């Protein structure tokens, strides 16, 4: 019914207006014709020797003029109201017969939109884990972070970290190619220009007044020299960073 309301309502208004104008036109035409004929008959009846038929016709025209407004006009209004009702019911039935196709198509469109929204949400969730997935695959970085290191001495930890460091560094150079934002080394003095980009340089410490600012480099920052991350796999569970591996046989 929600789909039919905006279609049926304008249709009803148009049908009613059309029949109202038709009723006014018919009643106006009848009243004008009645007036013309009445005047001619009255002129003929006023002659010296009017015939019996002319006199009878004149009496009938006067009676018709007296009954026009109390009988003819209400009757024509009722007639055109019935015509409007029948027209609306016929058109409404025709519209409802044509609606099932649209009703069947609407759920498919809603389902398709919901599916696209779900896939977009999964991609957004994967964006936060995708680089971690790559570093886990190449260097077992997540295994190192979740490992309890209290049971190992420094020499054992150092030997393990060397391999993880090399593999993760190789993966980062291949996929991201990290580059320093600043060319100066940490501890070097620097002057931050007036038109500096706050997304590139973060000011810390006692920041007052307006640039330029004189300070000391605390961290050089990093930017991606390139972005060559592999495409998403077709997995349906976005929170899985790396699947478990089971050797069979």
Beta strands, then each sheet from edge to edge (+ up, - down):
strand 1: 178-180
strand 2: 189-192
strand 3: 213-216
strand 4: 222-224
sheet 1: 1+ 4-
sheet 2: 2+ 3-
end
